[in-house]
């Protein structure tokens, strides 16, 4: 299991809709991989915090992830809200599931 933490600076004010983007996950040994994702941000009834779900594809890898190919899905949501007064981003808990191969 990889523990991956990313702090985003996205301000969510009544936000819902399409959520595209790119992520680079880097490791202490210098290895990394990039993936492109496309998902949706939505609200569950009774919650003021946004939830997310989507899918992605691996774009590039370095080090032990050189030649990575495959796809992933993700789902989760925010557990704390953006604090406008303190200008602090909210925390989220998102689970990623990936299937990939490595070319050698």
ABEGO torsion letter per residue (X at the ends): XBBBBBBBABBBBGBBEBBBEBBBBBBAAGBBBBBBBBBBBBBBBGBABBBBBEBBBBABBBEAABGBBEBBBBBEBBABBBBAAAGBBBBBBBBBBBBBBBBX
